């Protein structure tokens, strides 16, 4: 019986060694096929090359994205500088506009004053022409005063128009 049992064990061991797998790591003693091992090795080397090519392509994409991001940052910085410059120019224009408005208001006030003085002077001249008033000397003095007033009025108008 020992012999039968021993034969059975040997038979089991031999059948375990005689597997028909193509995986060299799984093959048994009698199932070893060098061609299958070489083919599996070539397949793995080819897969390694494919993975290396994919990795190289991903690295190129990453470099392109990094460069694009840097360019976008530079463009954004340039745009921010331009925006700051435009904002500063806008602020300066607002200041000038307010200054011109204030100057215009001052000039309009001065013009209204000049018009009032001109109307008053015109009324005085009309009153003197109608013959009202005192003696010839008084009329002469009043005419001189009106002439000086007209000169001052002309100077003020010229100064106002020069602004």
OpenMM code with the backbone's topology and positions (N, CA, C; nanometers):
from openmm import Vec3, app, unit

residues = "UNK UNK UNK UNK UNK UNK UNK UNK UNK UNK UNK UNK UNK UNK UNK UNK UNK UNK UNK UNK UNK UNK UNK UNK UNK UNK UNK UNK UNK UNK UNK UNK UNK UNK UNK UNK UNK UNK UNK UNK UNK UNK UNK UNK UNK UNK UNK UNK UNK UNK UNK UNK UNK UNK UNK UNK UNK UNK UNK UNK UNK UNK UNK UNK UNK UNK UNK UNK UNK UNK UNK UNK UNK UNK UNK UNK UNK UNK UNK UNK UNK UNK UNK UNK UNK UNK UNK UNK UNK UNK UNK UNK UNK UNK UNK UNK UNK UNK UNK UNK UNK UNK UNK UNK UNK UNK UNK UNK UNK UNK UNK UNK UNK UNK UNK UNK UNK UNK UNK UNK UNK UNK UNK UNK UNK UNK UNK UNK UNK UNK UNK UNK UNK UNK UNK UNK UNK UNK UNK UNK UNK UNK UNK UNK UNK UNK UNK UNK UNK UNK UNK UNK UNK UNK UNK UNK UNK UNK UNK UNK UNK UNK UNK".split()
positions = [
    Vec3(0.0805, -0.1156, 0.0000),
    Vec3(0.0000, 0.0000, 0.0000),
    Vec3(0.0867, 0.1245, 0.0000),
    Vec3(0.1942, 0.1114, 0.0611),
    Vec3(0.2854, 0.2229, 0.0621),
    Vec3(0.3303, 0.2546, -0.0791),
    Vec3(0.3446, 0.1580, -0.1547),
    Vec3(0.3887, 0.1787, -0.2914),
    Vec3(0.2817, 0.2495, -0.3726),
    Vec3(0.1579, 0.2146, -0.3482),
    Vec3(0.0473, 0.2778, -0.4206),
    Vec3(0.0391, 0.4239, -0.3766),
    Vec3(0.0510, 0.4413, -0.2486),
    Vec3(0.0427, 0.5773, -0.1957),
    Vec3(0.1599, 0.6600, -0.2476),
    Vec3(0.2730, 0.6046, -0.2530),
    Vec3(0.3908, 0.6726, -0.3049),
    Vec3(0.3727, 0.7009, -0.4525),
    Vec3(0.3168, 0.6108, -0.5274),
    Vec3(0.2931, 0.6308, -0.6699),
    Vec3(0.1922, 0.7430, -0.6907),
    Vec3(0.0926, 0.7452, -0.6054),
    Vec3(-0.0084, 0.8502, -0.6168),
    Vec3(0.0525, 0.9883, -0.5878),
    Vec3(0.1351, 0.9950, -0.4924),
    Vec3(0.2006, 1.1234, -0.4584),
    Vec3(0.2890, 1.1681, -0.5730),
    Vec3(0.3637, 1.0769, -0.6285),
    Vec3(0.4521, 1.1112, -0.7403),
    Vec3(0.3682, 1.1562, -0.8587),
    Vec3(0.2590, 1.0866, -0.8815),
    Vec3(0.1701, 1.1215, -0.9924),
    Vec3(0.1115, 1.2615, -0.9719),
    Vec3(0.0707, 1.2908, -0.8488),
    Vec3(0.0166, 1.4247, -0.8195),
    Vec3(0.1230, 1.5325, -0.8385),
    Vec3(0.2417, 1.5029, -0.7956),
    Vec3(0.3499, 1.6004, -0.8120),
    Vec3(0.3799, 1.6228, -0.9588),
    Vec3(0.3795, 1.5197, -1.0340),
    Vec3(0.4094, 1.5321, -1.1771),
    Vec3(0.2989, 1.6068, -1.2501),
    Vec3(0.1762, 1.5844, -1.2140),
    Vec3(0.0673, 1.6564, -1.2801),
    Vec3(0.0710, 1.8045, -1.2417),
    Vec3(0.1155, 1.8363, -1.1222),
    Vec3(0.1287, 1.9763, -1.0807),
    Vec3(0.2401, 2.0447, -1.1572),
    Vec3(0.3438, 1.9746, -1.1922),
    Vec3(0.4557, 2.0321, -1.2659),
    Vec3(0.4233, 2.0452, -1.4131),
    Vec3(0.3252, 1.9750, -1.4601),
    Vec3(0.2960, 1.9730, -1.6026),
    Vec3(0.1826, 2.0687, -1.6379),
    Vec3(0.1755, 2.1868, -1.5776),
    Vec3(0.0675, 2.2796, -1.6123),
    Vec3(0.0922, 2.3359, -1.7515),
    Vec3(-0.0122, 2.3837, -1.8145),
    Vec3(-0.0024, 2.4310, -1.9534),
    Vec3(-0.0150, 2.5832, -1.9624),
    Vec3(0.0162, 2.6520, -1.8587),
    Vec3(0.0085, 2.7983, -1.8614),
    Vec3(0.1253, 2.8565, -1.9397),
    Vec3(0.1038, 2.9762, -1.9959),
    Vec3(0.2118, 3.0427, -2.0714),
    Vec3(0.2874, 3.1408, -1.9833),
    Vec3(0.2428, 3.1546, -1.8611),
    Vec3(0.3104, 3.2445, -1.7675),
    Vec3(0.4294, 3.1713, -1.7084),
    Vec3(0.5512, 3.2187, -1.7357),
    Vec3(0.6697, 3.1491, -1.6841),
    Vec3(0.6718, 3.1424, -1.5324),
    Vec3(0.6136, 3.2392, -1.4655),
    Vec3(0.6091, 3.2359, -1.3199),
    Vec3(0.5124, 3.1320, -1.2675),
    Vec3(0.4181, 3.0877, -1.3477),
    Vec3(0.3180, 2.9908, -1.3070),
    Vec3(0.3465, 2.8504, -1.3604),
    Vec3(0.4371, 2.8427, -1.4524),
    Vec3(0.4614, 2.7139, -1.5198),
    Vec3(0.5230, 2.6102, -1.4289),
    Vec3(0.4963, 2.4890, -1.4605),
    Vec3(0.5515, 2.3789, -1.3829),
    Vec3(0.6835, 2.3333, -1.4442),
    Vec3(0.7306, 2.2230, -1.3944),
    Vec3(0.8586, 2.1698, -1.4406),
    Vec3(0.8502, 2.1252, -1.5849),
    Vec3(0.7409, 2.0608, -1.6237),
    Vec3(0.7284, 2.0114, -1.7601),
    Vec3(0.6579, 2.1117, -1.8524),
    Vec3(0.5985, 2.2158, -1.7946),
    Vec3(0.5251, 2.3116, -1.8760),
    Vec3(0.6097, 2.4321, -1.9162),
    Vec3(0.7354, 2.4325, -1.8854),
    Vec3(0.8212, 2.5466, -1.9179),
    Vec3(0.8394, 2.5546, -2.0681),
    Vec3(0.8041, 2.6737, -2.1250),
    Vec3(0.8184, 2.6959, -2.2679),
    Vec3(0.8998, 2.8230, -2.2868),
    Vec3(1.0202, 2.8155, -2.3381),
    Vec3(1.1046, 2.9348, -2.3540),
    Vec3(1.0443, 3.0375, -2.4494),
    Vec3(0.9721, 2.9922, -2.5512),
    Vec3(0.9118, 3.0863, -2.6451),
    Vec3(0.8054, 3.1716, -2.5762),
    Vec3(0.7257, 3.1084, -2.4915),
    Vec3(0.6219, 3.1811, -2.4181),
    Vec3(0.6862, 3.2822, -2.3243),
    Vec3(0.7960, 3.2459, -2.2637),
    Vec3(0.8678, 3.3378, -2.1743),
    Vec3(0.9194, 3.4571, -2.2530),
    Vec3(0.9803, 3.4307, -2.3708),
    Vec3(1.0327, 3.5391, -2.4536),
    Vec3(0.9204, 3.6303, -2.5018),
    Vec3(0.8082, 3.5696, -2.5417),
    Vec3(0.6950, 3.6487, -2.5882),
    Vec3(0.6417, 3.7369, -2.4759),
    Vec3(0.6292, 3.6808, -2.3587),
    Vec3(0.5799, 3.7579, -2.2434),
    Vec3(0.6780, 3.8698, -2.2103),
    Vec3(0.8058, 3.8425, -2.2193),
    Vec3(0.9075, 3.9431, -2.1937),
    Vec3(0.8957, 4.0551, -2.2963),
    Vec3(0.8774, 4.0226, -2.4236),
    Vec3(0.8638, 4.1229, -2.5289),
    Vec3(0.7375, 4.2079, -2.5072),
    Vec3(0.6280, 4.1413, -2.4680),
    Vec3(0.5040, 4.2141, -2.4421),
    Vec3(0.5232, 4.3144, -2.3289),
    Vec3(0.5924, 4.2724, -2.2262),
    Vec3(0.6156, 4.3630, -2.1124),
    Vec3(0.7106, 4.4770, -2.1509),
    Vec3(0.8118, 4.4474, -2.2300),
    Vec3(0.9032, 4.5526, -2.2746),
    Vec3(0.8296, 4.6529, -2.3640),
    Vec3(0.7418, 4.6002, -2.4507),
    Vec3(0.6626, 4.6877, -2.5365),
    Vec3(0.5686, 4.7742, -2.4530),
    Vec3(0.5057, 4.7190, -2.3544),
    Vec3(0.4173, 4.7949, -2.2653),
    Vec3(0.4960, 4.9013, -2.1895),
    Vec3(0.6198, 4.8650, -2.1494),
    Vec3(0.7066, 4.9615, -2.0816),
    Vec3(0.7388, 5.0781, -2.1744),
    Vec3(0.7695, 5.0497, -2.3002),
    Vec3(0.7975, 5.1563, -2.3970),
    Vec3(0.6742, 5.2450, -2.4172),
    Vec3(0.5576, 5.1839, -2.4273),
    Vec3(0.4336, 5.2613, -2.4423),
    Vec3(0.4119, 5.3524, -2.3219),
    Vec3(0.4334, 5.2975, -2.2040),
    Vec3(0.4163, 5.3791, -2.0831),
    Vec3(0.5176, 5.4929, -2.0769),
    Vec3(0.6411, 5.4639, -2.1204),
    Vec3(0.7433, 5.5685, -2.1224),
    Vec3(0.7075, 5.6775, -2.2236),
    Vec3(0.6527, 5.6374, -2.3391),
    Vec3(0.6101, 5.7358, -2.4389),
    Vec3(0.4941, 5.8193, -2.3847),
    Vec3(0.3999, 5.7555, -2.3194),
    Vec3(0.2878, 5.8283, -2.2591),
    Vec3(0.3378, 5.9259, -2.1533),
    Vec3(0.4340, 5.8806, -2.0745),
    Vec3(0.4890, 5.9671, -1.9706),
    Vec3(0.5595, 6.0869, -2.0339),
    Vec3(0.6370, 6.0620, -2.1402),
    Vec3(0.7066, 6.1719, -2.2078),
    Vec3(0.6047, 6.2713, -2.2659),
    Vec3(0.4977, 6.2190, -2.3253),
    Vec3(0.3931, 6.3059, -2.3811),
    Vec3(0.3270, 6.3876, -2.2703),
    Vec3(0.2989, 6.3268, -2.1578),
    Vec3(0.2390, 6.3988, -2.0448),
    Vec3(0.3341, 6.5057, -1.9920),
    Vec3(0.4631, 6.4745, -1.9915),
    Vec3(0.5615, 6.5744, -1.9467),
    Vec3(0.5662, 6.6922, -2.0435),
    Vec3(0.5546, 6.6646, -2.1753),
    Vec3(0.5505, 6.7730, -2.2743),
    Vec3(0.4245, 6.8581, -2.2544),
    Vec3(0.3123, 6.7924, -2.2312),
    Vec3(0.1882, 6.8658, -2.2064),
    Vec3(0.2001, 6.9510, -2.0807),
    Vec3(0.2582, 6.8921, -1.9773),
    Vec3(0.2762, 6.9663, -1.8518),
    Vec3(0.3659, 7.0879, -1.8742),
    Vec3(0.4731, 7.0711, -1.9501),
    Vec3(0.5628, 7.1840, -1.9779),
    Vec3(0.4896, 7.2923, -2.0573),
    Vec3(0.4088, 7.2496, -2.1562),
    Vec3(0.3330, 7.3466, -2.2361),
    Vec3(0.2326, 7.4207, -2.1480),
    Vec3(0.1654, 7.3488, -2.0591),
    Vec3(0.0688, 7.4127, -1.9699),
    Vec3(0.1380, 7.5089, -1.8730),
    Vec3(0.2528, 7.4695, -1.8248),
    Vec3(0.3288, 7.5555, -1.7339),
    Vec3(0.3702, 7.6839, -1.8059),
    Vec3(0.4180, 7.6692, -1.9292),
    Vec3(0.4576, 7.7864, -2.0070),
    Vec3(0.3361, 7.8745, -2.0366),
    Vec3(0.2252, 7.8135, -2.0729),
    Vec3(0.1029, 7.8892, -2.1006),
    Vec3(0.0566, 7.9646, -1.9762),
    Vec3(0.0639, 7.8979, -1.8620),
    Vec3(0.0237, 7.9633, -1.7369),
    Vec3(0.1141, 8.0832, -1.7071),
    Vec3(0.2441, 8.0670, -1.7310),
    Vec3(0.3377, 8.1777, -1.7080),
    Vec3(0.3065, 8.2938, -1.8019),
    Vec3(0.2773, 8.2627, -1.9282),
    Vec3(0.2428, 8.3681, -2.0242),
    Vec3(0.1147, 8.4391, -1.9817),
    Vec3(0.0170, 8.3638, -1.9354),
    Vec3(-0.1095, 8.4233, -1.8908),
    Vec3(-0.0865, 8.5129, -1.7690),
    Vec3(0.0007, 8.4689, -1.6783),
    Vec3(0.0319, 8.5524, -1.5614),
    Vec3(0.0975, 8.6824, -1.6056),
    Vec3(0.1906, 8.6724, -1.7018),
    Vec3(0.2572, 8.7925, -1.7515),
    Vec3(0.1574, 8.8868, -1.8186),
    Vec3(0.0685, 8.8303, -1.9004),
    Vec3(-0.0338, 8.9115, -1.9665),
    Vec3(-0.1239, 8.9787, -1.8630),
    Vec3(-0.1602, 8.9036, -1.7618),
    Vec3(-0.2468, 8.9585, -1.6569),
    Vec3(-0.1765, 9.0735, -1.5843),
    Vec3(-0.0489, 9.0550, -1.5547),
    Vec3(0.0270, 9.1621, -1.4899),
    Vec3(0.0341, 9.2870, -1.5770),
    Vec3(0.0571, 9.2667, -1.7077),
    Vec3(0.0626, 9.3809, -1.7995),
    Vec3(-0.0727, 9.4507, -1.8061),
    Vec3(-0.1794, 9.3724, -1.8090),
    Vec3(-0.3137, 9.4312, -1.8137),
    Vec3(-0.3436, 9.5081, -1.6849),
    Vec3(-0.2993, 9.4544, -1.5716),
    Vec3(-0.3223, 9.5239, -1.4451),
    Vec3(-0.2464, 9.6567, -1.4425),
    Vec3(-0.1243, 9.6572, -1.4976),
    Vec3(-0.0488, 9.7819, -1.5033),
    Vec3(-0.1181, 9.8835, -1.5934),
    Vec3(-0.1686, 9.8369, -1.7075),
    Vec3(-0.2405, 9.9270, -1.7978),
    Vec3(-0.3660, 9.9811, -1.7299),
    Vec3(-0.4354, 9.8936, -1.6589),
    Vec3(-0.5565, 9.9363, -1.5888),
    Vec3(-0.5238, 10.0408, -1.4830),
    Vec3(-0.4162, 10.0201, -1.4094),
    Vec3(-0.3761, 10.1184, -1.3087),
    Vec3(-0.3424, 10.2525, -1.3749),
    Vec3(-0.2760, 10.2458, -1.4894),
    Vec3(-0.2412, 10.3687, -1.5610),
    Vec3(-0.3665, 10.4404, -1.6082),
    Vec3(-0.4616, 10.3657, -1.6635),
    Vec3(-0.5867, 10.4257, -1.7094),
    Vec3(-0.6639, 10.4842, -1.5912),
    Vec3(-0.6648, 10.4134, -1.4785),
    Vec3(-0.7331, 10.4658, -1.3592),
    Vec3(-0.6688, 10.5956, -1.3117),
    Vec3(-0.5355, 10.6010, -1.3153),
    Vec3(-0.4657, 10.7230, -1.2741),
    Vec3(-0.4978, 10.8376, -1.3698),
    Vec3(-0.4984, 10.8081, -1.5001),
    Vec3(-0.5325, 10.9116, -1.5980),
    Vec3(-0.6762, 10.9591, -1.5780),
    Vec3(-0.7651, 10.8670, -1.5492),
    Vec3(-0.9050, 10.9028, -1.5255),
    Vec3(-0.9166, 10.9933, -1.4034),
    Vec3(-0.8438, 10.9611, -1.2982),
    Vec3(-0.8464, 11.0436, -1.1772),
    Vec3(-0.7931, 11.1840, -1.2075),
    Vec3(-0.6850, 11.1910, -1.2873),
    Vec3(-0.6302, 11.3226, -1.3242),
    Vec3(-0.7308, 11.4021, -1.4071),
    Vec3(-0.7976, 11.3345, -1.5000),
    Vec3(-0.8978, 11.4032, -1.5819),
    Vec3(-1.0138, 11.4535, -1.4963),
    Vec3(-1.0540, 11.3736, -1.3969),
    Vec3(-1.1604, 11.4182, -1.3070),
    Vec3(-1.1173, 11.5433, -1.2306),
    Vec3(-0.9921, 11.5438, -1.1824),
    Vec3(-0.9416, 11.6608, -1.1100),
    Vec3(-0.9433, 11.7840, -1.2002),
    Vec3(-0.8962, 11.7650, -1.3252),
    Vec3(-0.8947, 11.8775, -1.4189),
    Vec3(-1.0361, 11.9254, -1.4481),
    Vec3(-1.1278, 11.8304, -1.4647),
    Vec3(-1.2665, 11.8664, -1.4925),
    Vec3(-1.3244, 11.9493, -1.3767),
    Vec3(-1.3013, 11.9044, -1.2539),
    Vec3(-1.3510, 11.9794, -1.1386),
    Vec3(-1.2864, 12.1181, -1.1314),
    Vec3(-1.1569, 12.1243, -1.1653),
    Vec3(-1.0882, 12.2538, -1.1640),
    Vec3(-1.1475, 12.3456, -1.2709),
    Vec3(-1.1731, 12.2883, -1.3905),
    Vec3(-1.2313, 12.3695, -1.4969),
    Vec3(-1.3731, 12.4143, -1.4607),
    Vec3(-1.4486, 12.3257, -1.3972),
    Vec3(-1.5833, 12.3641, -1.3550),
    Vec3(-1.5777, 12.4782, -1.2534),
    Vec3(-1.4851, 12.4685, -1.1598),
    Vec3(-1.4710, 12.5745, -1.0595),
    Vec3(-1.4274, 12.7048, -1.1265),
    Vec3(-1.3308, 12.6930, -1.2186),
    Vec3(-1.2837, 12.8106, -1.2904),
    Vec3(-1.3973, 12.8701, -1.3743),
    Vec3(-1.4743, 12.7838, -1.4369),
    Vec3(-1.5867, 12.8299, -1.5185),
    Vec3(-1.6894, 12.9022, -1.4319),
    Vec3(-1.7168, 12.8465, -1.3160),
    Vec3(-1.8124, 12.9110, -1.2253),
    Vec3(-1.7610, 13.0484, -1.1835),
    Vec3(-1.6315, 13.0573, -1.1555),
    Vec3(-1.5712, 13.1857, -1.1174),
    Vec3(-1.5820, 13.2846, -1.2326),
    Vec3(-1.5538, 13.2371, -1.3534),
    Vec3(-1.5614, 13.3247, -1.4702),
    Vec3(-1.7048, 13.3694, -1.4966),
    Vec3(-1.7998, 13.2791, -1.4779),
    Vec3(-1.9401, 13.3175, -1.4982),
    Vec3(-1.9827, 13.4220, -1.3963),
    Vec3(-1.9362, 13.4071, -1.2735),
    Vec3(-1.9673, 13.5065, -1.1705),
    Vec3(-1.9047, 13.6412, -1.2063),
    Vec3(-1.7789, 13.6364, -1.2506),
    Vec3(-1.7106, 13.7605, -1.2896),
    Vec3(-1.7791, 13.8230, -1.4107),
    Vec3(-1.8222, 13.7405, -1.5062),
    Vec3(-1.8910, 13.7917, -1.6245),
    Vec3(-2.0238, 13.8562, -1.5857),
    Vec3(-2.0966, 13.7923, -1.4958),
    Vec3(-2.2232, 13.8502, -1.4502),
    Vec3(-2.1989, 13.9841, -1.3813),
    Vec3(-2.0915, 13.9941, -1.3028),
    Vec3(-2.0562, 14.1192, -1.2362),
    Vec3(-2.0213, 14.2262, -1.3400),
    Vec3(-1.9439, 14.1865, -1.4420),
    Vec3(-1.9070, 14.2816, -1.5468),
    Vec3(-2.0302, 14.3302, -1.6232),
    Vec3(-2.1228, 14.2393, -1.6501),
    Vec3(-2.2447, 14.2783, -1.7204),
    Vec3(-2.3264, 14.3751, -1.6361),
    Vec3(-2.3305, 14.3508, -1.5070),
    Vec3(-2.4040, 14.4408, -1.4174),
    Vec3(-2.3369, 14.5786, -1.4148),
    Vec3(-2.2042, 14.5797, -1.4081),
    Vec3(-2.1308, 14.7074, -1.4094),
    Vec3(-2.1520, 14.7800, -1.5421),
    Vec3(-2.1533, 14.7019, -1.6526),
    Vec3(-2.1742, 14.7613, -1.7841),
    Vec3(-2.3138, 14.8218, -1.7935),
    Vec3(-2.4140, 14.7493, -1.7423),
    Vec3(-2.5508, 14.8017, -1.7457),
    Vec3(-2.5621, 14.9284, -1.6615),
    Vec3(-2.4984, 14.9281, -1.5433),
    Vec3(-2.5012, 15.0465, -1.4563),
    Vec3(-2.4319, 15.1640, -1.5251),
    Vec3(-2.3175, 15.1365, -1.5892),
    Vec3(-2.2419, 15.2405, -1.6601),
    Vec3(-2.3244, 15.2930, -1.7773),
    Vec3(-2.3893, 15.2043, -1.8479),
    Vec3(-2.4722, 15.2442, -1.9616),
    Vec3(-2.5870, 15.3344, -1.9137),
    Vec3(-2.6454, 15.2984, -1.8019),
    Vec3(-2.7532, 15.3812, -1.7458),
    Vec3(-2.7003, 15.5184, -1.7062),
    Vec3(-2.5793, 15.5237, -1.6485),
    Vec3(-2.5189, 15.6519, -1.6110),
    Vec3(-2.4930, 15.7370, -1.7349),
    Vec3(-2.4429, 15.6715, -1.8393),
    Vec3(-2.4141, 15.7459, -1.9632),
    Vec3(-2.5440, 15.8007, -2.0212),
    Vec3(-2.6484, 15.7215, -2.0227),
    Vec3(-2.7783, 15.7677, -2.0753),
    Vec3(-2.8315, 15.8851, -1.9925),
    Vec3(-2.8133, 15.8767, -1.8629),
    Vec3(-2.8605, 15.9856, -1.7770),
    Vec3(-2.7829, 16.1137, -1.8060),
    Vec3(-2.6546, 16.1026, -1.8329),
    Vec3(-2.5730, 16.2210, -1.8608),
    Vec3(-2.6071, 16.2779, -1.9981),
    Vec3(-2.6410, 16.1937, -2.0924),
    Vec3(-2.6747, 16.2412, -2.2264),
    Vec3(-2.8082, 16.3172, -2.2266),
    Vec3(-2.8937, 16.2776, -2.1401),
    Vec3(-3.0246, 16.3434, -2.1370),
    Vec3(-3.0154, 16.4832, -2.0774),
    Vec3(-2.8980, 16.5172, -2.0312),
    Vec3(-2.8781, 16.6532, -1.9832),
    Vec3(-2.9018, 16.6710, -1.8376),
    Vec3(-2.9347, 16.5671, -1.7681),
    Vec3(-2.9551, 16.5807, -1.6252),
    Vec3(-2.8203, 16.5956, -1.5585),
    Vec3(-2.8135, 16.6650, -1.4558),
    Vec3(-2.6914, 16.6789, -1.3812),
    Vec3(-2.6647, 16.8249, -1.3505),
    Vec3(-2.5480, 16.8529, -1.2998),
    Vec3(-2.5164, 16.9863, -1.2536),
    Vec3(-2.4447, 17.0694, -1.3590),
    Vec3(-2.3453, 17.1352, -1.3140),
    Vec3(-2.2719, 17.2284, -1.3974),
    Vec3(-2.1866, 17.1553, -1.4996),
    Vec3(-2.1257, 17.2334, -1.5863),
    Vec3(-2.0414, 17.1766, -1.6920),
    Vec3(-1.9210, 17.1067, -1.6312),
    Vec3(-1.8671, 17.1592, -1.5245),
    Vec3(-1.7510, 17.0976, -1.4591),
    Vec3(-1.7893, 16.9630, -1.3971),
    Vec3(-1.9061, 16.9600, -1.3378),
    Vec3(-1.9523, 16.8345, -1.2785),
    Vec3(-1.9752, 16.7294, -1.3861),
    Vec3(-2.0345, 16.7761, -1.4984),
    Vec3(-2.0570, 16.6835, -1.6094),
    Vec3(-1.9240, 16.6359, -1.6664),
    Vec3(-1.8259, 16.7284, -1.6729),
    Vec3(-1.6933, 16.6919, -1.7245),
    Vec3(-1.6270, 16.5905, -1.6295),
    Vec3(-1.6354, 16.6114, -1.5018),
    Vec3(-1.5771, 16.5189, -1.4034),
    Vec3(-1.6478, 16.3839, -1.4096),
    Vec3(-1.7788, 16.3904, -1.4246),
    Vec3(-1.8553, 16.2643, -1.4338),
    Vec3(-1.8191, 16.1894, -1.5629),
    Vec3(-1.8001, 16.2636, -1.6719),
    Vec3(-1.7603, 16.2000, -1.7992),
    Vec3(-1.6240, 16.1338, -1.7845),
    Vec3(-1.5325, 16.1990, -1.7136),
    Vec3(-1.3992, 16.1416, -1.6910),
    Vec3(-1.4095, 16.0156, -1.6055),
    Vec3(-1.4909, 16.0190, -1.5037),
    Vec3(-1.5114, 15.9022, -1.4188),
    Vec3(-1.5688, 15.7860, -1.4998),
    Vec3(-1.6658, 15.8171, -1.5856),
    Vec3(-1.7258, 15.7130, -1.6690),
    Vec3(-1.6241, 15.6557, -1.7686),
    Vec3(-1.5389, 15.7427, -1.8230),
    Vec3(-1.4352, 15.6959, -1.9150),
    Vec3(-1.3392, 15.6000, -1.8450),
    Vec3(-1.2974, 15.6339, -1.7229),
    Vec3(-1.2087, 15.5456, -1.6457),
    Vec3(-1.2789, 15.4135, -1.6124),
    Vec3(-1.4059, 15.4235, -1.5809),
    Vec3(-1.4838, 15.3028, -1.5510),
    Vec3(-1.4932, 15.2139, -1.6752),
    Vec3(-1.5126, 15.2753, -1.7907),
    Vec3(-1.5178, 15.1982, -1.9165),
    Vec3(-1.3832, 15.1297, -1.9408),
    Vec3(-1.2726, 15.1980, -1.9170),
    Vec3(-1.1389, 15.1400, -1.9347),
    Vec3(-1.1180, 15.0213, -1.8402),
    Vec3(-1.1559, 15.0387, -1.7123),
    Vec3(-1.1447, 14.9283, -1.6163),
    Vec3(-1.2303, 14.8092, -1.6583),
    Vec3(-1.3499, 14.8401, -1.7063),
    Vec3(-1.4401, 14.7356, -1.7522),
    Vec3(-1.3791, 14.6600, -1.8712),
    Vec3(-1.3173, 14.7326, -1.9642),
    Vec3(-1.2529, 14.6685, -2.0793),
    Vec3(-1.1346, 14.5821, -2.0349),
    Vec3(-1.0556, 14.6311, -1.9409),
    Vec3(-0.9426, 14.5547, -1.8901),
    Vec3(-0.9890, 14.4268, -1.8205),
    Vec3(-1.0948, 14.4395, -1.7418),
    Vec3(-1.1496, 14.3218, -1.6718),
    Vec3(-1.2022, 14.2193, -1.7710),
    Vec3(-1.2686, 14.2689, -1.8771),
    Vec3(-1.3195, 14.1765, -1.9804),
    Vec3(-1.2050, 14.1049, -2.0535),
    Vec3(-1.1006, 14.1816, -2.0839),
    Vec3(-0.9842, 14.1204, -2.1505),
    Vec3(-0.9180, 14.0164, -2.0606),
    Vec3(-0.9073, 14.0482, -1.9331),
    Vec3(-0.8473, 13.9526, -1.8385),
    Vec3(-0.9338, 13.8283, -1.8265),
    Vec3(-1.0648, 13.8448, -1.8254),
    Vec3(-1.1560, 13.7328, -1.8172),
    Vec3(-1.1496, 13.6474, -1.9431),
    Vec3(-1.1402, 13.7097, -2.0574),
    Vec3(-1.1344, 13.6328, -2.1819),
    Vec3(-0.9993, 13.5626, -2.1981),
    Vec3(-0.8955, 13.6115, -2.1335),
    Vec3(-0.7630, 13.5484, -2.1417),
    Vec3(-0.7583, 13.4168, -2.0639),
    Vec3(-0.8482, 13.4005, -1.9667),
    Vec3(-0.8516, 13.2790, -1.8890),
    Vec3(-0.9055, 13.1712, -1.9770),
] * unit.nanometer
topology = app.Topology()
chain = topology.addChain("A")
for resn in residues:
    res = topology.addResidue(resn, chain)
    for name in ("N", "CA", "C"):
        topology.addAtom(name, app.Element.getBySymbol(name[0]), res)
